[in-house]
Amino acid sequence: MTDNDSKSKRQQDRDLDQELEDSFPASDPPSNTPGTGSGAPDHDKDGKAKKRPTRPTLDPKR
């Protein structure tokens, strides 16, 4: 390897490092997506379970 080859390799490495650094925020996905709810569908935003409506009980004697 000649002196010019090693300089060229170092320059390529620097260029690649700079490209990766410049692209990092765009390649890092957001931690959450706006417009999506939090928690399970049967829980409110505080994480507490929602009360389910009660069903009328059927009289087993009928």
N, C-alpha and C positions, 0 to 999 in steps of 0.2 A: 504494500500500500504506500502510495507516495504522500508527500506532505499536502499536495492539492486535494487528493482523495479524502484525507482525514478532515480537512477544512470544509470540503463540500458536504461530507457526512454530518459534521457538526452544524452546519448551516441548515441542512434538511431537518435535523432534529429540533433546532430552535424554531424553524418555521412550523413544524408539526405541533410543537408545544404551544406556540402562539395561537394556532388555529383551534386547538382543543380548548384552550383557555377562553377564547372568544366565543366558542359555541356552547360552553358549559351551561349557562342559564337556560338556553333554548332547549337543551336536551334533558333538563331536569324537569320532570312532570310536576304540576302543582300538587300540593298536599291534599287539596279537596277541590271538587268541581262546584262552581256556583250553581245554585238552583236545585241542589239535591238536599233531601231531608236528612236529618241526623237520627241515628238510632233505628230500632226496629219499628215496623209500621204500627205495631200495637202498643207503642210507648210514646209518651209525649216528649217534648224537647228536653225536659229535665231528667229523662231516663226512667220515669215512673210509669208503671203499667197503667194503661187506660182502663177505666171501668167498662165492662161489657154490658150491654143492655140485657136485662133479665127476660127470660122467656116465660110466658105463662105455663104453669105446671098443668099437665093433663091429669085428670082424675082417672086412675087405673081401674076404678070400679065401673066405669061406663062402658 
